[in-house]
Amino acid sequence: QVQLVESGGGSVQAGDSLRLSCAASGSTFSRYVMGWFRQSPGKEREGRGTVAIINQNSGFTEYPESVKGRFTISRDNAKDMVYLQMNTLRPEEMAVYYCATTTTVAMMSVSGSRIWGQGSQVTVST
């Protein structure tokens, strides 16, 4: 089973950029769809919101409208890594960011079908 470890979180000012990384191990990385999600403070009941998804060969990516044009997901199958470049960060985007994986793009929206990393805190201050 694949294991995921996020890194790159931290504290930034509104408008700054940050790049998150997720290292995968334990299975054939190129077989898996990868995604980034976030859990905002005080909104645990809403669950983890989708930030970005990328398919196995990087031929498909998906973003919610709120981050389109500012966030970019990418992957390096040779290094078993997935990245999230976040530009022009907003205070409301302060959250714990999670890397996740599953076998298909459709399964990425199915609760219980994803494997999660431990999360990486992103703090955005005004």
C-alpha positions in Angstrom: 0.0 0.0 0.0 1.2 3.5 -0.8 2.4 5.8 1.9 2.4 9.6 1.5 4.4 12.3 3.3 3.7 16.0 2.7 6.2 18.8 3.2 6.6 22.4 2.4 4.0 24.0 4.5 4.6 27.1 6.6 3.5 30.6 7.4 3.2 33.2 4.6 1.7 36.6 4.0 -1.4 37.1 1.9 -0.4 37.3 -1.7 2.7 35.1 -1.3 3.5 31.8 -2.9 4.2 28.4 -1.4 5.0 25.0 -2.9 3.9 21.8 -1.2 5.5 18.5 -1.9 4.2 14.9 -1.4 6.5 11.9 -1.4 5.0 8.6 -2.2 6.4 5.2 -1.3 5.3 1.6 -1.0 3.8 1.0 -4.4 4.0 1.9 -8.1 3.4 5.6 -8.0 2.6 5.9 -11.7 -0.5 3.7 -11.3 -2.2 6.2 -9.0 -4.3 9.4 -9.3 -3.0 12.0 -6.9 -4.8 14.9 -5.3 -4.5 17.7 -2.8 -7.2 18.5 -0.3 -7.5 21.0 2.6 -9.2 21.1 5.9 -9.9 24.6 7.2 -9.8 25.4 10.9 -13.2 25.3 12.5 -14.8 23.6 9.5 -14.2 20.0 10.4 -17.8 19.2 9.7 -17.4 20.2 6.1 -14.6 17.7 5.6 -11.6 18.1 3.4 -12.2 20.1 0.3 -10.6 19.3 -3.1 -7.8 21.6 -4.1 -6.4 19.8 -7.1 -6.3 16.4 -8.9 -3.9 15.0 -11.4 -4.2 11.7 -13.2 -1.5 9.1 -13.7 0.2 10.6 -16.8 -0.5 14.3 -16.0 -2.8 14.5 -19.0 -5.7 15.5 -16.8 -5.9 18.0 -14.0 -8.9 19.4 -12.1 -9.3 22.4 -9.8 -12.2 24.1 -8.1 -13.0 27.6 -9.4 -11.6 29.1 -6.2 -8.0 28.2 -7.0 -8.0 28.0 -10.8 -5.3 30.2 -12.3 -3.4 30.4 -8.9 -2.7 26.8 -8.0 -0.9 24.2 -10.1 -0.6 20.5 -9.4 2.2 18.5 -11.0 3.8 15.2 -10.6 7.1 13.5 -11.3 6.6 9.8 -11.8 10.4 9.2 -11.9 10.7 10.7 -8.4 7.4 9.4 -6.9 6.5 13.0 -6.1 3.5 15.3 -6.5 3.6 19.0 -6.0 1.2 21.9 -5.4 2.3 25.3 -6.4 0.1 27.9 -4.7 0.3 31.5 -5.8 -1.4 34.6 -4.5 -2.5 32.9 -1.3 -5.5 34.3 0.6 -6.0 34.3 4.3 -9.1 32.1 4.0 -6.9 29.4 2.4 -5.1 28.8 5.7 -5.7 25.1 6.3 -4.0 21.8 6.8 -3.2 20.5 3.3 -3.4 16.8 2.6 -2.0 14.7 -0.2 -4.2 11.9 -1.2 -4.2 9.0 -3.7 -6.5 6.5 -5.2 -6.9 4.5 -8.4 -9.2 6.6 -10.6 -10.2 10.2 -10.9 -13.8 9.2 -10.0 -12.7 7.5 -6.9 -11.0 10.7 -5.7 -14.4 12.0 -4.7 -15.5 8.8 -2.9 -15.2 8.9 0.8 -13.2 6.0 2.2 -11.5 5.3 -1.1 -8.5 7.5 -0.6 -5.2 7.1 1.1 -4.0 10.2 3.0 -0.8 11.7 4.1 -0.4 13.2 7.5 -1.1 16.8 6.4 0.9 20.0 6.2 -0.1 23.2 7.8 -0.3 26.3 5.7 -0.9 29.6 7.6 -1.7 32.8 5.6 -1.7 36.0 7.5 -2.8 39.5 6.4 
